Amino acid sequence: MCFATGDRPTQQRKVAGLVTAKAKCEQRHLFFTRYFFKYRQGIRFHLNWHHALIADTVQKVIDGELKNVVINMPPCSSKTELVAINLIARQNSVSIFMLTPSIFRWMQV
């Protein structure tokens, strides 16, 4: 492997890739689901049309466009993965960065 031609990824490229992934995870629910599914399950998330439909609906809930949503689908259609697991994880990851030091004052015991 030749270091002069840039065949090996540099630390800057890795950091840039992580920054890009972070931004995409914050913006799109389906990207967040696919990105973290690989790390949690060890396999790739196989995307189908109904996953995009559920993710779009969940994204509208996150954006405040929809208030009350009921998703009725048969078992094993990834409802739990998209709605219960990843929606909660995504909201927790976004909310934790929004906390300010003033919020921590009332939490201290």
C-alpha positions as CSV (number, residue, x, y, z in Angstrom):
1,M,0.0,0.0,0.0
2,C,1.5,3.3,-1.1
3,F,1.2,6.1,1.5
4,A,2.2,8.8,-1.0
5,T,-0.8,8.2,-3.3
6,G,-3.3,8.2,-0.5
7,D,-4.4,4.6,-0.8
8,R,-4.8,4.3,2.9
9,P,-7.6,6.3,4.6
10,T,-6.2,9.1,6.7
11,Q,-7.5,10.1,10.1
12,Q,-9.0,13.2,8.6
13,R,-11.0,11.2,6.1
14,K,-12.3,9.0,8.9
15,V,-13.3,12.0,11.0
16,A,-15.0,13.6,8.0
17,G,-16.9,10.3,7.3
18,L,-18.1,10.2,10.9
19,V,-19.2,13.9,10.8
20,T,-21.1,13.2,7.6
21,A,-22.8,10.1,9.1
22,K,-23.7,12.1,12.3
23,A,-25.3,14.8,10.2
24,K,-27.3,12.2,8.2
25,C,-28.4,10.4,11.3
26,E,-29.7,13.6,12.8
27,Q,-31.6,14.5,9.6
28,R,-33.1,11.1,8.4
29,H,-34.6,8.4,10.4
30,L,-34.1,5.7,7.8
31,F,-30.3,6.4,7.7
32,F,-30.1,6.3,11.5
33,T,-31.9,2.9,11.5
34,R,-29.7,1.4,8.8
35,Y,-26.5,2.8,10.3
36,F,-27.0,1.5,13.8
37,F,-28.7,-1.8,12.8
38,K,-25.4,-2.9,11.3
39,Y,-23.6,-2.3,14.6
40,R,-26.3,-3.7,16.8
41,Q,-27.2,-6.8,14.8
42,G,-23.9,-7.4,12.8
43,I,-25.8,-7.6,9.5
44,R,-27.0,-5.2,6.9
45,F,-30.5,-3.8,7.1
46,H,-32.3,-5.1,4.0
47,L,-34.5,-2.2,2.9
48,N,-37.9,-2.7,1.3
49,W,-40.6,-0.2,0.3
50,H,-42.5,-0.4,3.5
51,H,-39.4,0.5,5.6
52,A,-39.2,3.8,3.6
53,L,-42.9,4.4,4.2
54,I,-42.6,3.8,8.0
55,A,-39.4,5.9,8.2
56,D,-41.0,8.8,6.3
57,T,-44.0,8.7,8.7
58,V,-41.8,8.6,11.7
59,Q,-39.7,11.5,10.3
60,K,-43.0,13.5,10.0
61,V,-43.7,12.8,13.6
62,I,-40.2,13.9,14.6
63,D,-40.6,17.1,12.5
64,G,-44.0,17.9,14.1
65,E,-46.0,17.5,10.9
66,L,-48.0,14.6,12.4
67,K,-49.3,14.3,16.0
68,N,-51.1,11.0,16.3
69,V,-50.0,8.0,14.3
70,V,-51.0,4.3,14.4
71,I,-49.0,1.9,12.4
72,N,-50.8,-1.4,11.7
73,M,-48.7,-4.0,10.0
74,P,-48.3,-7.8,10.3
75,P,-45.5,-9.2,12.6
76,C,-41.9,-9.3,11.4
77,S,-42.2,-6.1,9.3
78,S,-39.6,-4.2,11.3
79,K,-42.1,-2.0,13.2
80,T,-40.3,-2.5,16.4
81,E,-36.9,-1.8,14.9
82,L,-38.0,1.4,13.2
83,V,-40.5,2.8,15.7
84,A,-39.7,1.5,19.2
85,I,-36.0,0.9,19.2
86,N,-34.6,3.4,16.8
87,L,-37.0,6.3,17.4
88,I,-36.3,6.2,21.1
89,A,-32.6,5.9,20.6
90,R,-32.5,8.7,18.0
91,Q,-34.5,11.1,20.2
92,N,-32.3,10.3,23.2
93,S,-29.1,10.9,21.2
94,V,-30.4,14.2,19.8
95,S,-31.8,15.4,23.2
96,I,-28.6,14.7,25.1
97,F,-26.7,17.2,23.0
98,M,-29.5,19.9,23.5
99,L,-29.1,19.9,27.3
100,T,-27.4,23.0,28.7
101,P,-25.5,23.3,31.9
102,S,-28.5,25.2,33.5
103,I,-30.6,22.1,33.1
104,F,-28.1,20.0,35.0
105,R,-28.4,22.3,38.1
106,W,-31.8,21.1,39.1
107,M,-30.8,17.5,38.4
108,Q,-28.0,17.5,40.9
109,V,-28.7,15.9,44.3
